[in-house]
Amino acid sequence: MGLTIEVRVGRKRTIVIPKAVAEALGIDEDSRLLLELRGDHIVLKPVPDAITLSIKGEKIAKVTLEDLEVTSLEEQKKYIEEA
């Protein structure tokens, strides 16, 4: 696997993620983690936020600024017509 570190369960069953692990996975204060129970194992996975996904996530489409502007104007026009 790579990195294995023993941690202690503290008061209210809390654990501290070691700095080396947090840095390797990009986990900061207020990061969200997905906790999964697999048999007798606990698996923690970082849940990427929208910014991280946009920068590091898999690219499934390409949108230009011009495309974004056209769509924005179309949606604004719909909103104005409904009012």
C-alpha positions in Angstrom: 0.0 0.0 0.0 2.6 2.6 0.8 2.2 4.4 4.1 1.0 2.6 7.3 0.8 4.6 10.6 -0.8 3.5 13.9 -3.1 6.1 15.4 -4.9 6.2 18.7 -8.6 6.6 19.2 -9.3 9.5 21.5 -12.1 10.9 23.5 -15.5 10.6 21.7 -13.8 8.0 19.4 -11.9 10.7 17.4 -8.7 10.0 15.5 -6.1 12.4 14.3 -5.0 12.0 10.7 -1.1 12.2 10.7 0.3 15.2 8.9 2.2 13.0 6.3 -1.1 11.3 5.3 -3.1 14.5 5.2 -0.5 16.2 3.0 -0.3 13.2 0.7 -4.0 13.2 0.2 -4.6 17.0 0.2 -6.7 16.9 3.4 -7.0 20.2 5.2 -9.2 21.5 8.0 -12.9 21.4 6.9 -12.1 18.7 4.3 -14.8 16.1 3.9 -14.1 12.4 4.1 -16.2 9.4 3.1 -16.0 6.7 5.8 -16.7 3.2 4.5 -16.9 0.0 6.5 -15.5 -3.0 4.6 -15.9 -6.1 6.7 -13.6 -5.4 9.7 -11.8 -2.5 8.0 -12.5 1.3 8.0 -11.7 3.1 4.8 -11.5 6.9 4.6 -11.6 8.6 1.3 -11.3 12.3 0.6 -14.4 13.9 -0.9 -13.1 16.4 -3.4 -14.8 19.9 -3.5 -15.9 21.6 -6.7 -12.7 23.5 -7.1 -10.5 20.4 -6.7 -12.6 18.5 -9.2 -12.4 21.3 -11.7 -8.6 21.4 -11.4 -7.7 17.8 -10.9 -10.8 15.9 -11.9 -11.4 13.9 -15.1 -12.3 16.2 -18.0 -15.5 15.1 -19.7 -16.3 18.2 -21.8 -14.7 21.4 -23.0 -16.5 24.7 -22.5 -15.1 27.9 -23.8 -15.8 31.3 -22.2 -17.8 32.2 -25.3 -20.0 29.1 -24.9 -20.5 30.1 -21.2 -21.4 33.7 -22.1 -24.0 32.6 -24.8 -25.6 30.2 -22.3 -25.7 32.8 -19.6 -27.3 35.4 -21.9 -29.9 32.8 -23.1 -30.8 32.0 -19.4 -31.0 35.6 -18.5 -33.3 36.3 -21.4 -35.6 33.4 -20.3 -35.7 34.9 -16.8 -36.6 38.3 -18.1 -39.4 36.9 -20.4 -40.9 35.0 -17.5 -41.2 38.1 -15.2 
